[in-house]
Amino acid sequence: MLSDWHWSEVVRPEEVNFKNAFNINIARSRARFCIEGALEVLFKHQVVPEYQGLVLALGGDMISGSIHDELKESNEMEIMPTVIDLVEVLTWAINKLGEKFENIFIPCVTGNHGRYTQKIRMKQRAFQSYDWLIYTMLEKTFLNNKKIQFFIPEGPDALYQVHGVKYLLTHGDNLGRGGDGLIGPIGPITRGDHRRRTRNSGLGLSYDTLICGHFHQLMMLRSRIVNGSLKGLDEYAYTSAFGYEPPMQALWMTHPKRGITYSTPVFCMDAETQKQIHQAQPKWISFYNNPTK
């Protein structure tokens, strides 16, 4: 699953106690490290790496967007150049994955950061999101590639089945609020999942596993998979005293007979990008927010 890339957002290390940094160059490096890391896990760390195909879930908030004034002022690029730049990176990623997989299925849902309206809307949500534009541009790019199939619903959720497991992919912003310092986002995710299971059951569209992003905290269970982020710790999470989590994305396997059998985080920050965070070097004294002792 790839989600919460927040392409074009800038995180300054000085504002997060030198525990993270983020910009376009770092994002590109992390994206490459993420894709190559996933392939290494799937083909070098497995005894018999034989797969019928790959599901590449795109879960929204792929760009930083401009829903907040501070983002408008601090984003590295304007919206349109950001979209074009990210489409090129995702095109590379899909081609790279296509070198190893005969079939790739790509379900896509929109997030909340990619919208161009001040408040998120229920009607025509997808068409008011740059996430949707990115997905459709990618679909057109691979239109003649028969082994790659996109699923871009116009609603907030994507329901699909892998072998015998039914997945519901949603971004997560509409699951609810109300997390606290002890359980974090588990509360709203659990309540939101319960409401969706009740709704879908009444519609004859029940599912086994909920997949979402939005919360930037990786949690992988058989019934719920919550993705991390490419961006990592930002000023909002640091100021709000959320728990630290490195940039990572979710990877798991669906067995034809046993369902979800293997799950692991894919870490997105290598040693080279780590160096870009720790740029300031003290001369003779260290302060509490200095990157080194």
C-alpha positions in Angstrom: 0.0 0.0 0.0 1.2 3.5 -0.9 -0.5 6.4 0.8 0.2 9.7 2.6 3.1 10.7 0.5 2.3 14.4 0.9 4.4 15.2 -2.2 5.8 18.8 -2.2 5.4 19.3 1.6 8.4 20.6 3.4 9.3 19.5 6.9 12.3 21.4 8.4 14.4 19.3 10.8 14.8 22.3 13.1 11.1 22.2 13.9 10.9 18.5 14.8 14.0 18.2 17.0 16.1 17.0 14.1 14.2 13.6 13.9 13.0 14.1 10.3 13.2 16.2 7.2 11.1 16.2 4.1 11.2 17.8 0.7 10.9 16.8 -3.0 14.4 15.4 -3.2 14.0 13.4 0.0 10.6 12.2 -1.1 12.0 10.9 -4.4 14.8 9.1 -2.5 12.3 7.5 -0.1 10.0 6.5 -2.9 12.8 4.7 -4.7 14.0 3.1 -1.4 10.4 2.0 -0.6 9.8 0.3 -4.0 13.2 -1.4 -4.1 12.8 -2.4 -0.4 9.5 -4.1 -1.1 10.9 -6.0 -4.0 13.8 -7.1 -1.9 11.5 -8.4 0.8 9.3 -10.2 -1.7 12.0 -11.8 -3.9 15.1 -12.1 -1.7 13.7 -12.9 1.7 11.2 -15.5 0.7 12.0 -19.2 0.1 9.8 -19.7 -2.9 8.9 -16.3 -4.4 6.1 -17.2 -6.7 3.2 -14.8 -7.0 0.1 -14.7 -9.2 0.2 -10.9 -9.1 0.6 -7.8 -7.1 -2.1 -5.5 -5.6 -0.8 -2.0 -5.4 -3.3 0.0 -3.3 -3.0 3.8 -3.6 -4.7 5.2 -0.6 -4.8 9.0 -1.1 -3.1 12.1 0.3 -0.5 11.5 -2.4 0.2 15.3 -2.5 0.4 17.9 0.2 -2.3 20.1 -1.3 -3.4 23.5 -0.2 -6.2 23.0 2.2 -4.3 24.9 4.9 -2.8 28.3 4.6 0.5 27.1 6.1 0.8 24.5 3.3 0.1 27.1 0.6 2.9 29.1 2.0 5.4 26.4 2.6 4.9 23.8 -0.1 7.9 23.4 -2.3 6.0 23.5 -5.6 2.6 24.6 -6.8 -0.2 22.0 -7.3 0.2 21.4 -11.0 4.0 20.9 -11.1 3.6 18.7 -8.0 1.0 16.5 -9.8 3.2 16.1 -12.9 6.3 15.3 -10.8 4.5 12.7 -8.8 3.0 11.0 -11.8 6.5 10.6 -13.2 7.7 9.0 -10.0 4.7 6.7 -9.7 5.1 5.7 -13.4 8.6 4.7 -12.6 7.4 2.7 -9.6 4.8 0.8 -11.5 7.2 0.0 -14.3 9.7 -1.2 -11.7 7.1 -3.5 -10.1 6.0 -4.6 -13.6 9.5 -6.1 -14.2 8.8 -8.7 -11.5 5.0 -9.2 -11.7 2.9 -10.5 -14.6 -0.3 -9.0 -13.2 -0.7 -5.7 -11.3 -4.1 -4.6 -9.9 -4.2 -1.0 -8.7 -7.2 0.1 -6.6 -7.2 3.8 -5.8 -9.1 6.1 -3.4 -8.8 9.8 -2.8 -7.7 11.4 0.4 -8.5 14.7 2.1 -5.3 16.7 1.4 -5.6 16.5 -2.4 -9.0 18.3 -2.6 -9.3 21.8 -4.0 -12.3 22.8 -1.9 -12.0 24.4 1.5 -14.2 21.7 3.1 -14.4 18.1 2.0 -17.6 17.3 0.1 -19.7 14.2 -0.1 -21.0 14.7 -3.6 -18.4 14.2 -6.4 -15.6 13.8 -3.9 -13.3 12.0 -6.3 -13.6 14.7 -9.0 -12.6 17.4 -6.6 -9.3 15.7 -5.7 -5.9 15.9 -7.3 -5.5 12.3 -6.2 -8.1 11.3 -8.7 -6.3 13.3 -11.4 -3.1 11.5 -10.6 -4.7 8.1 -10.8 -6.4 8.8 -14.1 -3.2 10.1 -15.6 -1.5 6.9 -14.5 -4.3 4.8 -16.0 -4.0 6.5 -19.3 -0.2 6.1 -19.2 -0.6 2.3 -18.9 -3.8 2.1 -21.0 -2.1 -0.3 -23.5 -0.4 -2.4 -20.9 -2.7 -5.4 -20.5 -1.1 -6.7 -17.4 -1.9 -3.6 -15.4 -5.5 -2.9 -14.3 -6.7 0.2 -12.4 -9.8 0.4 -10.3 -10.7 4.1 -9.6 -14.2 4.3 -8.0 -16.0 7.6 -7.9 -16.9 7.1 -4.2 -14.7 7.1 -1.1 -14.2 3.3 -0.9 -12.8 0.6 -3.1 -14.1 -2.9 -2.5 -12.2 -5.8 -4.1 -11.3 -9.4 -3.4 -7.9 -11.1 -3.5 -8.4 -14.9 -3.6 -11.0 -15.4 -0.8 -10.3 -12.2 1.2 -12.5 -9.2 0.6 -10.8 -5.9 1.2 -12.3 -2.4 1.7 -9.9 0.3 0.9 -10.6 3.8 2.1 -8.4 6.8 2.9 -9.5 7.0 6.6 -10.4 10.7 7.0 -14.1 9.7 7.2 -13.6 7.0 9.8 -14.0 9.6 12.6 -12.1 11.4 15.3 -11.6 11.1 19.0 -8.3 9.3 19.5 -6.4 9.9 22.7 -2.9 9.7 24.1 -3.3 6.1 25.3 -4.8 4.3 22.3 -4.1 6.9 19.6 -6.3 6.5 16.5 -7.5 2.9 17.4 -10.8 4.3 18.8 -12.0 6.2 15.7 -10.7 3.5 13.4 -12.6 0.8 15.2 -15.8 2.8 15.3 -15.5 3.8 11.7 -14.8 0.2 10.7 -17.8 -1.0 12.6 -20.1 1.5 10.9 -18.8 0.4 7.5 -19.2 -3.2 8.2 -22.8 -2.6 9.3 -23.5 -0.5 6.2 -21.9 -2.9 3.8 -23.6 -5.9 5.4 -26.9 -4.3 4.8 -26.0 -3.7 1.2 -24.8 -7.2 0.7 -21.2 -6.0 0.3 -19.5 -7.4 3.4 -15.8 -7.4 3.7 -13.1 -9.1 5.7 -10.3 -6.5 6.1 -10.4 -2.7 6.2 -7.4 -0.9 4.7 -6.8 2.8 5.3 -4.2 5.4 5.6 -4.6 9.0 6.9 -3.4 8.4 10.5 0.3 8.0 9.6 0.7 5.1 12.1 1.3 1.6 10.8 -1.0 -1.1 12.3 -1.3 -4.5 10.7 -4.0 -6.9 11.8 -6.0 -9.5 9.9 -9.2 -7.4 10.2 -7.6 -3.9 9.8 -4.5 -2.6 8.1 -3.6 1.0 8.7 -0.8 2.4 6.6 2.2 4.6 7.7 3.4 7.6 5.6 6.3 8.5 3.3 6.5 11.9 5.0 7.1 10.8 8.6 7.2 13.0 11.6 6.0 16.6 10.9 5.4 19.7 12.8 1.8 18.9 13.5 2.6 15.5 15.0 5.5 16.8 16.9 3.6 19.7 18.5 0.6 17.5 19.2 3.0 15.0 21.0 2.1 12.0 18.8 4.3 9.0 19.0 7.3 9.0 16.7 7.1 6.7 13.7 9.7 6.4 10.9 8.5 6.7 7.3 7.2 3.3 6.2 4.5 1.7 4.1 2.5 -1.6 4.6 3.2 -4.8 2.8 1.4 -8.1 3.2 0.7 -11.4 1.4 -2.7 -12.9 0.7 -2.5 -16.7 0.5 -5.0 -18.5 -1.8 -6.2 -20.8 1.1 -5.1 -19.1 4.3 -5.8 -15.4 3.7 -3.3 -12.9 5.2 -0.3 -14.9 6.2 2.6 -12.5 6.2 2.8 -8.7 6.9 5.8 -6.4 7.3 6.6 -2.7 7.2 8.6 -1.4 4.3 11.0 1.3 5.7 11.4 4.2 3.4 14.4 6.1 4.8 17.9 4.9 4.0 21.2 6.1 5.4 21.6 8.7 2.6 18.4 10.5 3.4 19.1 10.2 7.1 22.3 12.3 6.5 20.2 15.1 5.1 18.4 15.4 8.5 21.6 15.7 10.6 23.2 18.6 8.8 23.9 20.9 11.7 27.0 19.9 13.6 27.8 21.4 17.0 31.3 22.9 17.6 31.7 22.4 21.3 28.4 22.2 23.1 25.1 20.4 22.4 21.6 21.7 23.1 18.5 19.5 23.8 17.3 19.9 20.2 20.6 19.4 18.5 20.9 16.4 16.1 24.0 15.0 17.8 25.4 14.8 21.3 
